[in-house]
Amino acid sequence: MQLNNKELRVTAGSFADAMALQKAIGRALKGTKLELPESVSVDMAPDKLGDIIGAVLGVATSDEVEACLFACSARAVLGQDKIDRDFFEIVDNRELYYPIMVEIIKVNVGPFIKGLASKFGALGALVGSSPK
């Protein structure tokens, strides 16, 4: 994947780090009323869109998920730059946080749920797009 004209390379973390990330995301999503539609659009029922936004915010604001993401990011680089907290101390790099972290999730969590993905519609499309 290209970001800012640089190649983002994400290698899966250790089994323990990837499993911890998967569990942290699961805990962040626990209790949400997330029902994934076949596709997400702005004209979907507001309550469904609200549920999706709530679930995303639950994951995005979780300190546990953040810690696990940075553990998995130890094997990620953008160009020659390692992806770590120092990378995001540069204010111009902060706009890259979510695009990079989504790729880290795909690479690390995707393999765990790939076999189940076909049963979950939109989730299957997201996981199915993860790099091999």
Steps between C-alpha positions, in 0.01 A plus 500: 500500500622850419463789746655840436691352207666245729441127524333377818627153588323319782620159614289300742603526863560204724211263567474638855490864386249430221277298735517777760390751235212278394385462862534872571287586197245241611482653847467850351209378285332299775156632577466698178198434283710448192317332216709531186298571187601369159627850421532827688344809347399843619134430422474199732278519805651753743490250787711249302752766402505616862569145619792468258642838601462407868684174448782670307533765771505229768801341331667832410483631857614182675835535677537122494449485121749785455765317705443181301516688169838646592626156606402371152636810327855402600520316166360782286683768301397786276785550258796478738311627806405258776139529610512577870381773733794722401386485136172662604674770708552666163172686457492452121507120552189497719266502201651160415412346837167341404599384150811332647321350799221358284766318294661371820160365609443335162839329503489388863132424566391405148659153500312402819160571353555437131326161517197656666492814287263367236229474765516868593433697179682836524756355740586239239568770243725688742699192602507364147687814390786443743845443347618143463 
